[in-house]
């Protein structure tokens, strides 16, 4: 753009048009940062239709069969915030959790994450349910491109609600992976935040240790001493989204 005496020589209307075009182009550019910071972490024990990280464990499903697999992590020191992994078998990768969300700030035993993780930059309504995060799309963010989808979420289309997406995260952010946390989403000054406290429930959450099915929340089973949900298929937000006799459990309709 030509300048004369520190001012653009283009007419004002042309300068505005050039500025708008530049901003529009910048909004469409997706940073390669996430791709560059991925670390290959294959999971050779994966078997079945679907395998996902489940808290600090890893579960696989084949129809109604649930089983555990080894959760591999990149070699070396665990970074602040830990690793977030996605993909299956030889196509599994990990990235820093802080790539797409922030660290927790803790006081006593209450920890708050203000830069909270969502499936993408669209508008989402999310809830924390017994160790999982379940999100419902509310539409695209005003004036903002949705951007790359967080690959750690498993997403599908909501039944009976065309255009709405349901996304579930079975390994959501927690302050410390060595403990079991009870988390919830709160809105403060119009901003969603994730608040976590040590879990006090007598019944184990998803991915937590168990001795039998009775120690797991409804809808989960104790598989090799870990509470594992049924085969995930994100498609519901409420029980009313499912067929008669089914309930919506962590975004999936199940009898």
Kinemage of the C-alpha trace (Angstrom):
@kinemage 1
@onewidth
@group {chain A} dominant
@subgroup {mainchain}
@vectorlist {calphas} color= white
{ca unk a 1} P 0.000 0.000 0.000
{ca unk a 2} L 1.570 3.373 -1.024
{ca unk a 3} L 2.144 5.980 1.689
{ca unk a 4} L 2.816 9.725 1.534
{ca unk a 5} L 3.819 11.624 4.643
{ca unk a 6} L 2.678 8.695 6.828
{ca unk a 7} L -0.803 8.600 5.275
{ca unk a 8} L -2.234 6.187 2.725
{ca unk a 9} L -2.804 7.746 -0.710
{ca unk a 10} L -5.776 5.417 -1.366
{ca unk a 11} L -9.256 6.932 -1.062
{ca unk a 12} L -10.865 6.251 2.336
{ca unk a 13} L -13.460 3.847 0.920
{ca unk a 14} L -10.671 1.814 -0.765
{ca unk a 15} L -8.646 1.723 2.451
{ca unk a 16} L -11.673 0.383 4.359
{ca unk a 17} L -12.282 -2.264 1.700
{ca unk a 18} L -8.595 -3.323 1.814
{ca unk a 19} L -8.707 -3.493 5.641
{ca unk a 20} L -11.870 -5.613 5.662
{ca unk a 21} L -10.403 -7.981 3.079
{ca unk a 22} L -7.194 -8.340 5.128
{ca unk a 23} L -9.097 -9.068 8.336
{ca unk a 24} L -11.333 -11.576 6.561
{ca unk a 25} L -8.297 -13.397 5.171
{ca unk a 26} L -6.655 -13.505 8.618
{ca unk a 27} L -9.824 -14.993 10.129
{ca unk a 28} L -9.745 -17.815 7.589
{ca unk a 29} L -6.114 -18.787 8.165
{ca unk a 30} L -5.730 -21.778 10.474
{ca unk a 31} L -2.478 -21.819 12.417
{ca unk a 32} L -0.351 -24.932 11.792
{ca unk a 33} L 0.791 -24.829 15.411
{ca unk a 34} L -1.370 -27.760 16.532
{ca unk a 35} L -0.142 -29.999 13.716
{ca unk a 36} L 3.486 -29.125 14.406
{ca unk a 37} L 3.289 -29.984 18.110
{ca unk a 38} L 1.689 -33.410 17.733
{ca unk a 39} L 3.750 -36.373 18.911
{ca unk a 40} L 3.219 -39.847 17.489
{ca unk a 41} L 2.079 -42.253 20.251
{ca unk a 42} L 0.720 -45.458 18.648
{ca unk a 43} L -1.484 -47.820 20.647
{ca unk a 44} L -0.722 -51.334 19.315
{ca unk a 45} L -3.166 -53.026 21.707
{ca unk a 46} L -6.197 -51.205 20.285
{ca unk a 47} L -8.885 -53.624 19.105
{ca unk a 48} L -12.512 -53.118 18.114
{ca unk a 49} L -14.679 -50.483 16.471
{ca unk a 50} L -13.555 -47.578 18.651
{ca unk a 51} L -10.793 -46.849 21.183
{ca unk a 52} L -10.514 -43.738 23.343
{ca unk a 53} L -8.579 -42.440 26.305
{ca unk a 54} L -10.767 -42.730 29.398
{ca unk a 55} L -9.350 -40.482 32.125
{ca unk a 56} L -5.921 -42.075 32.757
{ca unk a 57} L -6.933 -45.417 31.164
{ca unk a 58} L -7.830 -46.439 27.617
{ca unk a 59} L -10.947 -48.336 26.545
{ca unk a 60} L -12.017 -50.087 23.354
{ca unk a 61} L -15.480 -51.124 22.195
{ca unk a 62} L -16.628 -53.734 19.713
{ca unk a 63} L -20.415 -53.709 19.636
{ca unk a 64} L -21.503 -54.276 23.238
{ca unk a 65} L -18.086 -55.660 24.274
{ca unk a 66} L -15.954 -53.343 26.417
{ca unk a 67} L -12.264 -53.904 27.122
{ca unk a 68} L -9.169 -52.010 28.228
{ca unk a 69} L -6.003 -51.322 26.241
{ca unk a 70} L -2.653 -49.865 27.209
{ca unk a 71} L -2.587 -46.064 27.244
{ca unk a 72} L 0.773 -45.078 25.803
{ca unk a 73} L 2.256 -41.607 26.288
{ca unk a 74} L 5.198 -39.789 24.693
{ca unk a 75} L 8.593 -40.573 26.207
{ca unk a 76} L 10.029 -37.990 28.571
{ca unk a 77} L 8.857 -35.687 31.355
{ca unk a 78} L 5.127 -35.027 31.560
{ca unk a 79} L 4.513 -31.368 30.639
{ca unk a 80} L 2.504 -28.967 32.779
{ca unk a 81} L -1.130 -29.822 32.185
{ca unk a 82} L -0.214 -33.241 30.809
{ca unk a 83} L -0.769 -34.856 27.413
{ca unk a 84} L -4.020 -35.043 25.479
{ca unk a 85} L -4.153 -37.960 23.053
{ca unk a 86} L -6.440 -38.907 20.178
{ca unk a 87} L -6.659 -41.317 17.285
{ca unk a 88} L -6.462 -45.080 17.256
{ca unk a 89} L -3.866 -47.832 16.768
{ca unk a 90} L -0.990 -46.624 14.547
{ca unk a 91} L -2.748 -43.286 13.914
{ca unk a 92} L -2.701 -42.136 17.538
{ca unk a 93} L -1.061 -38.826 18.485
{ca unk a 94} L -0.658 -36.656 21.567
{ca unk a 95} L -0.326 -32.918 22.060
{ca unk a 96} L 0.138 -30.587 25.014
{ca unk a 97} L -3.162 -29.998 26.799
{ca unk a 98} L -2.240 -26.332 27.049
{ca unk a 99} L -2.396 -26.066 23.232
{ca unk a 100} L -6.169 -25.626 23.386
{ca unk a 101} L -6.961 -24.806 27.015
{ca unk a 102} L -5.392 -23.239 30.082
{ca unk a 103} L -3.936 -24.481 33.339
{ca unk a 104} L -5.971 -24.617 36.546
{ca unk a 105} L -5.519 -22.100 39.333
{ca unk a 106} L -6.046 -23.741 42.728
{ca unk a 107} L -6.856 -22.390 46.189
{ca unk a 108} L -7.070 -24.998 48.940
{ca unk a 109} L -8.917 -27.833 47.169
{ca unk a 110} L -10.879 -25.773 44.625
{ca unk a 111} L -9.348 -25.430 41.175
{ca unk a 112} L -10.567 -23.139 38.405
{ca unk a 113} L -9.825 -23.253 34.673
{ca unk a 114} L -10.810 -19.973 33.038
{ca unk a 115} L -9.516 -20.806 29.533
{ca unk a 116} L -11.849 -23.769 29.170
{ca unk a 117} L -11.751 -26.431 26.469
{ca unk a 118} L -14.567 -26.641 23.885
{ca unk a 119} L -14.908 -28.741 20.705
{ca unk a 120} L -14.225 -25.682 18.516
{ca unk a 121} L -14.795 -21.919 18.443
{ca unk a 122} L -18.565 -22.195 17.913
{ca unk a 123} L -21.082 -21.534 20.699
{ca unk a 124} L -21.377 -24.556 23.041
{ca unk a 125} L -23.368 -25.534 26.103
{ca unk a 126} L -21.276 -28.047 28.073
{ca unk a 127} L -21.807 -30.042 31.254
{ca unk a 128} L -19.457 -32.210 33.300
{ca unk a 129} L -21.016 -35.640 33.915
{ca unk a 130} L -19.310 -38.222 36.145
{ca unk a 131} L -15.882 -37.812 34.594
{ca unk a 132} L -16.913 -36.874 31.047
{ca unk a 133} L -17.639 -33.556 29.358
{ca unk a 134} L -20.736 -33.477 27.142
{ca unk a 135} L -21.314 -30.491 24.845
{ca unk a 136} L -24.221 -29.348 22.668
{ca unk a 137} L -23.685 -26.870 19.848
{ca unk a 138} L -25.660 -23.640 20.073
{ca unk a 139} L -24.608 -22.336 16.666
{ca unk a 140} L -21.510 -20.655 15.242
{ca unk a 141} L -19.820 -17.924 17.253
{ca unk a 142} L -20.821 -14.478 16.017
{ca unk a 143} L -18.256 -13.167 13.521
{ca unk a 144} L -15.768 -15.942 14.331
{ca unk a 145} L -14.760 -18.952 12.236
{ca unk a 146} L -15.311 -22.227 14.106
{ca unk a 147} L -11.674 -23.167 13.542
{ca unk a 148} L -10.119 -26.618 13.931
{ca unk a 149} L -12.044 -29.201 15.949
{ca unk a 150} L -10.358 -30.477 19.104
{ca unk a 151} L -9.613 -34.082 18.038
{ca unk a 152} L -10.007 -35.364 21.612
{ca unk a 153} L -13.790 -34.933 21.329
{ca unk a 154} L -16.018 -37.604 19.802
{ca unk a 155} L -18.850 -35.865 17.930
{ca unk a 156} L -22.130 -36.743 16.238
{ca unk a 157} L -25.458 -35.224 15.173
{ca unk a 158} L -28.190 -34.783 17.781
{ca unk a 159} L -31.304 -36.839 17.161
{ca unk a 160} L -34.480 -34.905 16.266
{ca unk a 161} L -32.526 -31.610 16.110
{ca unk a 162} L -31.157 -31.004 12.631
{ca unk a 163} L -27.966 -28.971 12.614
{ca unk a 164} L -27.089 -29.524 16.286
{ca unk a 165} L -23.948 -31.426 17.223
{ca unk a 166} L -23.195 -33.452 20.342
{ca unk a 167} L -19.543 -33.848 21.352
{ca unk a 168} L -18.182 -35.893 24.244
{ca unk a 169} L -14.760 -35.845 25.897
{ca unk a 170} L -13.946 -38.913 28.026
{ca unk a 171} L -10.550 -37.561 29.128
{ca unk a 172} L -11.356 -33.948 30.053
{ca unk a 173} L -8.943 -31.534 31.704
{ca unk a 174} L -8.425 -31.984 35.464
{ca unk a 175} L -6.036 -30.222 37.865
{ca unk a 176} L -4.131 -33.402 38.774
{ca unk a 177} L -4.504 -36.786 37.067
{ca unk a 178} L -3.392 -38.665 40.192
{ca unk a 179} L -6.690 -37.858 41.931
{ca unk a 180} L -10.373 -38.274 41.112
{ca unk a 181} L -12.136 -34.949 40.664
{ca unk a 182} L -15.714 -33.788 40.600
{ca unk a 183} L -16.005 -30.972 38.059
{ca unk a 184} L -18.744 -28.683 36.838
{ca unk a 185} L -19.140 -25.874 34.347
{ca unk a 186} L -20.035 -22.406 35.596
{ca unk a 187} L -20.668 -19.105 33.851
{ca unk a 188} L -19.015 -16.028 35.309
{ca unk a 189} L -19.570 -12.658 33.646
{ca unk a 190} L -20.805 -14.434 30.533
{ca unk a 191} L -17.712 -16.650 30.323
{ca unk a 192} L -17.722 -20.419 30.840
{ca unk a 193} L -15.281 -21.732 33.442
{ca unk a 194} L -14.481 -25.240 34.695
{ca unk a 195} L -14.477 -25.707 38.465
{ca unk a 196} L -13.055 -28.928 39.963
{ca unk a 197} L -12.973 -30.263 43.516
{ca unk a 198} L -11.862 -33.670 44.883
{ca unk a 199} L -14.640 -36.200 44.189
{ca unk a 200} L -16.524 -37.250 47.304
{ca unk a 201} L -19.068 -39.564 45.713
{ca unk a 202} L -19.129 -43.154 46.978
{ca unk a 203} L -19.668 -44.333 43.385
{ca unk a 204} L -16.692 -44.169 41.042
{ca unk a 205} L -16.758 -41.940 37.970
{ca unk a 206} L -15.911 -42.982 34.431
{ca unk a 207} L -12.317 -44.145 34.209
{ca unk a 208} L -11.989 -44.438 37.991
{ca unk a 209} L -10.934 -47.585 39.851
{ca unk a 210} L -13.625 -50.052 40.893
{ca unk a 211} L -14.087 -53.516 42.376
{ca unk a 212} L -17.426 -54.398 40.770
{ca unk a 213} L -20.260 -52.835 38.747
{ca unk a 214} L -21.921 -51.546 41.906
{ca unk a 215} L -19.013 -49.152 42.421
{ca unk a 216} L -19.572 -47.480 39.020
{ca unk a 217} L -22.168 -44.886 38.072
{ca unk a 218} L -25.305 -46.094 36.267
{ca unk a 219} L -24.567 -47.037 32.677
{ca unk a 220} L -20.930 -47.977 33.320
{ca unk a 221} L -19.440 -51.398 34.062
{ca unk a 222} L -16.360 -52.399 36.015
{ca unk a 223} L -13.979 -53.763 33.362
{ca unk a 224} L -10.595 -54.897 34.662
{ca unk a 225} L -11.123 -52.650 37.713
{ca unk a 226} L -11.952 -49.540 35.674
{ca unk a 227} L -15.424 -47.995 35.225
{ca unk a 228} L -16.137 -48.058 31.469
{ca unk a 229} L -19.244 -46.615 29.750
{ca unk a 230} L -21.136 -48.363 26.966
{ca unk a 231} L -20.114 -47.943 23.329
{ca unk a 232} L -20.146 -44.156 22.762
{ca unk a 233} L -22.224 -42.765 19.909
{ca unk a 234} L -22.863 -39.051 20.531
{ca unk a 235} L -26.442 -38.337 19.507
{ca unk a 236} L -28.452 -37.020 22.469
{ca unk a 237} L -28.598 -34.233 25.014
{ca unk a 238} L -31.779 -35.250 26.835
{ca unk a 239} L -33.614 -38.532 27.434
{ca unk a 240} L -36.353 -37.128 25.185
{ca unk a 241} L -33.947 -37.342 22.230
{ca unk a 242} L -33.896 -41.142 22.542
{ca unk a 243} L -36.423 -43.852 21.760
{ca unk a 244} L -38.894 -45.123 24.331
{ca unk a 245} L -37.112 -47.249 26.924
{ca unk a 246} L -33.750 -45.559 26.298
{ca unk a 247} L -31.848 -43.025 28.378
{ca unk a 248} L -29.253 -40.487 27.315
{ca unk a 249} L -25.983 -41.464 29.003
{ca unk a 250} L -22.960 -39.274 28.235
{ca unk a 251} L -24.442 -38.244 24.896
{ca unk a 252} L -25.392 -41.791 23.841
{ca unk a 253} L -28.888 -43.329 23.791
{ca unk a 254} L -28.790 -46.627 25.683
{ca unk a 255} L -31.385 -49.004 27.062
